[in-house]
Every structure is written in C-alpha cells, then in structure tokens.
Amino acid sequence: MERNIKEIFSHFKVKGECVEFEKNTTGHINESYFINTKSPDHPGYFLQWINNNIFKNVEGLMDNICAVTGHLAAKLADNKDLDFKVLEVIPCIDGRNYYLDSQKQYWRLYTFIDNAHGYNVVENAEIAYEGGKAFGLFMSLLADLPADGLTETIPDFHNLEKRLDTFDKSVKADKADRVKEVAGELEFVKKRTEQMLTIPALIKSGQLPKRITHNDTKFNNILFDSSDHASCIVDLDTVMPGSILFDFGDSIRTGANTADEDEKDLSKVDINLPIYEAYTQGFIKSTKHTLTAAEIDNLAFSARFMTFIIGIRFLTDFIDGDTYFRTSYPDHNLVRAKVQFQLVEAMEKNADKMQEIVLHALEK
C-alpha cells in the first residue's frame, strides 16, 4: 500500500516539517518510520502504522498506551533519581492520540529516543540483570494504576484454558491430517495440563492479583543507552490487565533458552541458569516491595507455564496446517513446539534451583 508519509506526519502536533524519513524493517506487525525534521531542538519522531487486522480496538489500545505512559511520566517526574525514560505519545492537531487517514488506516507518533539500541539475544549476565531490572521497574511503577481501567487489546492472549480448548478442537478436527505425527507431543501436553491449570485457578480466585502487564517481554523490547543501561520499555501494544507471572515467565522463555526457537537439534535446548539468575535478581530488585506471597511462590514456575502455552500454540498451528505463524518449511511449527516442550523439561529438572534463585534474590 502506498504511504504518503509526509502528509500523514503533517496531521500531528509537531515541531518542524518532515524533511526525510526512513522505514524501519525490524517489526513484524506494525510498520514504522523514523522522521527527521532537522529541527535543532528535536532529534526526530517515530511514526507507526497500527495493524488493525491484529488490534481490532485501536482507540482502546491508544487509550491504554496514553494512560500507562502518562502514569509513568508522572512517577518519573516525582523520582528524579530514577534513570529511566518513557515513550511520549504526540497527539494529532485535532487532539486525538491517533490519526485515521483517508484509507481508514491508523497511525500514531512518538518522540524518537536518541542514542539508544536493543538486543535480540541476551549476550551476558550484566545485560540480563539490566533487562530484568527494567521490566520490573516498568511494572512496579504501574502497580498503583488500576488494571481494570485498561482495555484488553488481544482478548485471552495468555489464557491457557482458551488455548487448551482451541487445541482440543484442532486435534479432533485434524484438518491437515497431521495428528498421527504428534503422538508424543499430545502425551506431553496431557501429562502436564493439570499442573499448568493451577495458575489460571489462582488468577480466578484472586490469589494472584490482576496487574498492568506488558505481555510481550521479549528482550528486544528494551532500549539500552550508550552505557548499556536499560533505559526504556517499548512496544506497548499488548499492555493490558494480566499477571506479573506472564511477563516474568515469557522473559525467561525467550531470554534464557540456550538455543534458537526453531532449533532442530533438541540436545542444544536447555535453560541458561546464569542468565536466569541475573534476570531474576534485576527483576526482583525492582519488584520485591510489590510482589505478593503467591507471586513469589510461582515466579520460577511461571517460566514453565509460559513456555507450555507457546508450545501449545505452535503445536495447534501445526495440526491446523500452519494458518497463523509464518513458516519456512512443512514441519516448522512442529519443530518450534518441540523446542518449547524440551525447554519445559529442562526447567522441570532445574525447578528447585530456579526457585532457590528467586528466594535468594529476595534476601538481597
């Protein structure tokens, strides 16, 4: 689709005009552009097309982001010693927090955070510690903002009961005639389902409090400054009500796996305990005063829980004939599911150590 970037940019309340722009090619869902105004008092802007095929309620999504960033900005203004930044949403000239163009496409604008970089891979324990501290700080600063005031941008995103229901229906339908290929994986899911359902039960009972969570805590959603200090959390589209276990668990799933998500050699898949320990120490340093007893008891287990959910999603898509996740070869989603399940097993073997690390971090 042809984009008139300069014209779209002109609808926002900005300093200067768009002199040049550059497309960012790293995103998979939204489309992003760096805008250079060459204004001496402004480094630039970050313009994004919002994919409303994925995010059906753009108004609710943007209201979430503005509520969260506004709250964070106020907290940081009151705590000058916190070396942290927050995304700044630039409103449109008409006052809205997004622009709807003539083709019914949604756009938003942020100030560009200069001299920042990210990591796709957690390179060492120091970086892991910084990342854990940053995601923990993000959540602790939002602890007093009521979660019920936010929109659920992707309903049932980490709802295991819904994922299992969809999985069961896919197995029964067997549309792609692939169930015969996954007997071992079906048995794996069956053996662990009852234990995994303890988390939804604790959430339903209120023992695990509902919080405002990021829900997509991949490491590349953290910006680092030139000194490798984690300075900002980005990609706020999935910020909504959830459990702190979702964020911690998914960080470990993605950051402390010793192999790639689609590694065919399962012997390479394991939990990187030094990375896990460093991330946990940073996370707990920022959240220890807000964590409840139930959250502490289940923090290490949440890594298994989140890995199990993603494994089920990959396996469901394989059974359905690869209709959701992009694949490069016929059994790509099955390979991904096997990696997740192998990681669950590695975490099971190290369960006591992982919980000991949590308790030790709380003592510091």
C-alpha positions as CSV (number, residue, x, y, z in Angstrom):
1,M,0.0,0.0,0.0
2,E,1.3,3.4,-1.0
3,R,2.1,5.6,2.1
4,N,2.2,9.4,1.9
5,I,4.4,9.7,5.0
6,K,4.9,13.4,4.9
7,E,1.2,14.1,4.5
8,I,0.4,11.8,7.4
9,F,3.0,13.3,9.6
10,S,1.6,16.8,9.0
11,H,-1.6,15.9,11.0
12,F,0.4,15.6,14.2
13,K,1.2,18.4,16.6
14,V,5.0,18.5,16.0
15,K,8.0,20.9,15.8
16,G,9.1,21.3,12.2
17,E,8.3,19.6,9.0
18,C,9.3,16.1,7.7
19,V,12.5,16.7,5.7
20,E,13.3,13.0,5.2
21,F,12.1,9.6,6.5
22,E,13.5,6.1,6.8
23,K,11.5,2.9,7.1
24,N,12.3,0.6,10.0
25,T,12.4,-3.0,8.7
26,T,12.6,-4.9,12.0
27,G,8.9,-5.0,13.0
28,H,6.5,-7.9,12.1
29,I,3.1,-6.4,12.9
30,N,3.2,-2.7,12.6
31,E,5.0,-0.5,10.1
32,S,7.4,2.1,11.4
33,Y,9.3,5.2,10.1
34,F,12.0,7.4,11.5
35,I,11.1,11.0,10.8
36,N,13.8,13.6,10.5
37,T,12.7,17.2,10.8
38,K,16.3,18.5,11.0
39,S,15.0,20.8,13.8
40,P,17.8,21.9,16.1
41,D,15.7,21.4,19.2
42,H,14.3,18.0,18.3
43,P,16.1,14.7,17.4
44,G,13.2,13.3,15.5
45,Y,10.0,11.3,15.6
46,F,8.9,7.7,15.3
47,L,5.8,7.2,13.1
48,Q,3.9,3.9,13.2
49,W,1.1,2.4,11.2
50,I,-1.1,0.4,13.6
51,N,-2.1,-3.0,12.2
52,N,-5.8,-3.1,13.0
53,N,-6.1,-6.6,11.5
54,I,-4.4,-7.7,14.7
55,F,-5.5,-4.9,17.0
56,K,-9.2,-4.5,16.4
57,N,-9.8,-1.8,19.0
58,V,-7.2,0.9,18.2
59,E,-9.0,3.5,20.3
60,G,-8.8,1.3,23.3
61,L,-5.2,0.4,22.5
62,M,-4.1,4.0,22.3
63,D,-6.0,5.0,25.4
64,N,-4.1,2.2,27.2
65,I,-0.8,3.5,26.0
66,C,-1.6,7.1,26.9
67,A,-2.8,6.0,30.4
68,V,0.4,4.0,31.0
69,T,2.9,6.4,29.6
70,G,1.2,9.4,31.4
71,H,1.3,7.5,34.7
72,L,5.0,6.5,34.2
73,A,5.9,10.1,33.2
74,A,4.3,11.5,36.4
75,K,6.1,8.9,38.5
76,L,9.4,9.6,37.0
77,A,8.9,13.3,37.4
78,D,8.4,12.7,41.1
79,N,11.5,10.4,41.3
80,K,14.3,12.3,39.7
81,D,16.9,9.8,40.8
82,L,15.4,7.1,38.6
83,D,17.4,6.9,35.4
84,F,14.6,5.8,33.2
85,K,12.7,7.1,30.1
86,V,9.1,6.7,28.9
87,L,7.7,6.8,25.4
88,E,6.0,10.1,24.7
89,V,2.9,10.0,22.5
90,I,2.4,13.0,20.2
91,P,-1.2,14.0,19.7
92,C,-2.8,15.0,16.4
93,I,-3.7,18.5,15.7
94,D,-7.4,17.6,16.3
95,G,-6.4,16.3,19.8
96,R,-6.8,12.6,19.2
97,N,-4.0,10.2,20.1
98,Y,-4.0,8.6,16.7
99,Y,-4.6,9.7,13.1
100,L,-7.1,7.9,10.8
101,D,-6.2,8.5,7.2
102,S,-8.4,8.6,4.1
103,Q,-7.8,4.9,3.6
104,K,-9.1,4.1,7.1
105,Q,-5.5,3.3,8.2
106,Y,-4.5,4.2,11.8
107,W,-1.3,6.0,12.7
108,R,0.5,7.2,15.9
109,L,3.6,9.2,16.6
110,Y,6.2,9.0,19.3
111,T,9.2,11.2,20.0
112,F,12.3,9.4,18.9
113,I,14.6,8.2,21.7
114,D,18.1,9.1,20.5
115,N,21.3,7.2,21.1
116,A,19.5,4.0,22.1
117,H,20.0,0.4,21.0
118,G,18.5,-3.0,21.7
119,Y,19.5,-6.7,21.9
120,N,17.9,-9.6,20.1
121,V,19.9,-12.0,22.1
122,V,20.8,-11.8,25.8
123,E,24.6,-11.6,25.5
124,N,25.7,-11.9,29.1
125,A,24.6,-11.8,32.7
126,E,25.1,-8.0,33.0
127,I,22.7,-7.3,30.2
128,A,20.2,-9.8,31.6
129,Y,20.3,-8.1,35.0
130,E,19.6,-4.7,33.4
131,G,16.7,-6.1,31.4
132,G,15.2,-7.7,34.5
133,K,15.5,-4.5,36.4
134,A,13.9,-2.5,33.6
135,F,10.9,-4.7,33.1
136,G,10.5,-5.0,36.9
137,L,10.6,-1.2,37.3
138,F,8.1,-0.8,34.5
139,M,5.6,-3.0,36.4
140,S,6.3,-1.6,39.9
141,L,5.8,2.0,38.7
142,L,2.4,0.9,37.3
143,A,1.4,-1.1,40.5
144,D,-0.9,1.7,41.7
145,L,-2.7,2.3,38.4
146,P,-5.9,0.2,38.4
147,A,-5.7,-2.6,35.8
148,D,-9.5,-2.7,35.3
149,G,-9.3,0.7,33.7
150,L,-7.4,-0.7,30.7
151,T,-8.8,-2.4,27.5
152,E,-7.9,-6.0,26.8
153,T,-6.2,-5.3,23.4
154,I,-5.9,-9.0,22.5
155,P,-8.6,-10.9,24.4
156,D,-7.4,-14.1,26.1
157,F,-3.8,-13.6,24.9
158,H,-2.3,-15.7,27.7
159,N,-5.5,-17.6,28.7
160,L,-4.4,-21.2,29.0
161,E,-7.9,-22.6,29.3
162,K,-8.9,-21.0,26.0
163,R,-5.6,-22.2,24.3
164,L,-6.3,-25.7,25.5
165,D,-9.9,-25.6,24.3
166,T,-8.7,-24.4,20.8
167,F,-6.0,-27.1,20.9
168,D,-8.5,-29.9,21.7
169,K,-10.8,-28.8,18.9
170,S,-7.9,-28.8,16.5
171,V,-6.9,-32.3,17.5
172,K,-10.5,-33.6,17.0
173,A,-10.9,-31.8,13.6
174,D,-7.5,-32.9,12.3
175,K,-8.0,-30.7,9.2
176,A,-4.5,-31.2,7.9
177,D,-4.3,-34.9,8.7
178,R,-1.3,-34.3,11.0
179,V,-2.4,-35.6,14.4
180,K,-0.8,-39.0,13.6
181,E,2.6,-37.2,13.6
182,V,2.3,-35.8,17.1
183,A,1.5,-38.6,19.4
184,G,4.5,-37.8,21.7
185,E,3.6,-34.2,21.9
186,L,-0.1,-35.0,22.7
187,E,1.0,-37.1,25.6
188,F,3.4,-34.4,26.8
189,V,0.5,-31.9,26.9
190,K,-1.8,-34.4,28.6
191,K,0.7,-35.2,31.4
192,R,1.2,-31.5,32.3
193,T,-2.2,-29.9,31.8
194,E,-3.5,-30.3,35.4
195,Q,-0.4,-28.7,36.9
196,M,-0.4,-25.9,34.4
197,L,-4.0,-25.1,35.2
198,T,-3.1,-24.1,38.7
199,I,-2.1,-20.7,37.5
200,P,-5.4,-19.8,35.9
201,A,-7.1,-21.1,39.1
202,L,-5.0,-18.8,41.3
203,I,-5.8,-15.9,39.0
204,K,-9.6,-16.6,39.0
205,S,-9.6,-16.9,42.8
206,G,-7.8,-13.6,43.2
207,Q,-4.8,-15.1,44.9
208,L,-2.7,-13.9,42.0
209,P,-3.6,-10.2,41.7
210,K,-4.5,-8.6,38.4
211,R,-1.9,-6.1,37.3
212,I,-1.0,-4.0,34.4
213,T,1.5,-6.1,32.4
214,H,3.4,-5.7,29.2
215,N,2.6,-9.2,27.9
216,D,5.3,-9.3,25.2
217,T,8.5,-9.2,27.2
218,K,11.0,-10.2,24.5
219,F,14.4,-8.7,25.2
220,N,14.4,-6.5,22.1
221,N,11.5,-4.5,23.7
222,I,14.1,-2.9,26.0
223,L,16.1,0.1,24.9
224,F,19.6,0.5,26.3
225,D,21.7,3.7,26.4
226,S,25.3,4.1,25.3
227,S,26.5,2.7,28.7
228,D,24.3,-0.4,28.3
229,H,21.9,0.8,31.0
230,A,18.4,-0.4,30.3
231,S,16.6,2.9,29.9
232,C,13.1,2.4,28.3
233,I,10.4,-0.2,27.6
234,V,8.9,-0.1,24.2
235,D,6.2,-1.9,22.1
236,L,3.3,-1.2,24.4
237,D,0.5,-2.5,22.1
238,T,-0.1,-5.5,24.4
239,V,0.0,-3.6,27.7
240,M,-3.2,-4.6,29.4
241,P,-4.6,-6.4,32.5
242,G,-2.7,-9.6,33.3
243,S,-0.5,-11.4,35.8
244,I,3.1,-10.5,36.6
245,L,3.8,-14.1,36.0
246,F,3.1,-13.7,32.3
247,D,5.8,-11.1,32.0
248,F,8.5,-12.8,34.1
249,G,7.8,-16.2,32.6
250,D,7.9,-15.1,29.0
251,S,11.2,-13.1,29.6
252,I,12.8,-16.3,30.8
253,R,11.3,-18.4,28.0
254,T,12.7,-16.1,25.3
255,G,15.9,-14.9,27.0
256,A,17.3,-17.9,28.9
257,N,16.9,-20.6,26.2
258,T,20.3,-21.9,25.1
259,A,19.0,-22.5,21.6
260,D,17.0,-20.7,18.9
261,E,13.2,-21.0,18.8
262,D,13.4,-23.3,15.8
263,E,16.5,-25.4,16.6
264,K,16.1,-28.9,15.2
265,D,18.8,-30.4,17.4
266,L,17.0,-30.6,20.7
267,S,20.2,-31.5,22.6
268,K,21.1,-27.9,22.3
269,V,17.9,-26.7,24.2
270,D,18.4,-26.0,27.9
271,I,17.8,-23.3,30.5
272,N,20.7,-20.9,30.9
273,L,20.8,-20.7,34.7
274,P,23.3,-17.8,34.9
275,I,21.1,-15.7,32.6
276,Y,18.0,-16.7,34.5
277,E,19.7,-15.8,37.8
278,A,20.9,-12.4,36.6
279,Y,17.5,-11.5,35.1
280,T,15.7,-12.7,38.3
281,Q,18.0,-10.6,40.5
282,G,17.3,-7.5,38.5
283,F,13.6,-8.1,38.3
284,I,13.2,-8.8,42.0
285,K,15.3,-5.7,42.9
286,S,12.6,-3.6,41.2
287,T,9.5,-5.5,42.3
288,K,10.3,-7.0,45.7
289,H,8.2,-4.4,47.6
290,T,5.1,-5.1,45.4
291,L,5.2,-8.9,45.0
292,T,2.7,-11.0,46.9
293,A,3.4,-14.3,48.5
294,A,1.5,-16.2,45.8
295,E,3.5,-14.4,43.1
296,I,6.8,-15.3,44.8
297,D,5.8,-18.9,45.2
298,N,5.0,-19.2,41.4
299,L,7.6,-16.9,39.9
300,A,10.0,-19.7,38.9
301,F,7.2,-21.9,37.8
302,S,5.8,-19.2,35.5
303,A,8.7,-19.8,33.1
304,R,7.4,-23.3,32.5
305,F,3.8,-22.1,32.4
306,M,4.5,-19.5,29.6
307,T,6.8,-21.9,27.7
308,F,4.0,-24.6,27.8
309,I,1.4,-22.1,26.4
310,I,3.6,-21.1,23.5
311,G,4.4,-24.7,22.8
312,I,0.7,-25.5,22.6
313,R,0.2,-22.5,20.2
314,F,2.9,-23.8,17.9
315,L,1.5,-27.4,18.1
316,T,-2.0,-26.2,17.4
317,D,-0.9,-24.3,14.3
318,F,1.0,-27.3,13.0
319,I,-2.1,-29.5,13.5
320,D,-4.3,-26.9,11.7
321,G,-2.0,-26.8,8.7
322,D,0.1,-23.6,9.6
323,T,-2.6,-21.0,9.4
324,Y,-1.2,-18.5,11.9
325,F,2.5,-18.4,12.3
326,R,4.7,-17.8,9.3
327,T,6.7,-20.9,8.4
328,S,9.7,-21.7,6.2
329,Y,9.2,-25.5,5.7
330,P,6.4,-28.1,6.3
331,D,7.1,-29.1,9.9
332,H,8.5,-25.7,11.1
333,N,5.7,-25.2,13.7
334,L,6.3,-28.8,15.0
335,V,10.0,-28.1,15.4
336,R,9.1,-24.9,17.3
337,A,6.7,-26.8,19.6
338,K,9.3,-29.5,20.3
339,V,11.8,-26.8,21.3
340,Q,9.3,-25.3,23.7
341,F,8.5,-28.6,25.2
342,Q,12.2,-29.6,25.5
343,L,12.7,-26.3,27.4
344,V,9.8,-27.1,29.7
345,E,11.6,-30.4,30.5
346,A,14.9,-28.6,31.2
347,M,13.1,-26.2,33.6
348,E,11.4,-29.2,35.3
349,K,14.9,-30.7,36.0
350,N,16.1,-27.4,37.4
351,A,12.9,-26.4,39.2
352,D,14.3,-26.4,42.7
353,K,17.4,-24.4,41.7
354,M,15.2,-21.9,39.9
355,Q,13.0,-21.3,43.0
356,E,16.1,-21.1,45.2
357,I,17.4,-18.3,43.0
358,V,14.1,-16.4,43.5
359,L,14.3,-16.7,47.2
360,H,18.0,-15.8,47.3
361,A,17.3,-12.7,45.2
362,L,14.6,-11.6,47.7
363,E,17.1,-11.7,50.6
364,K,19.5,-9.2,48.9
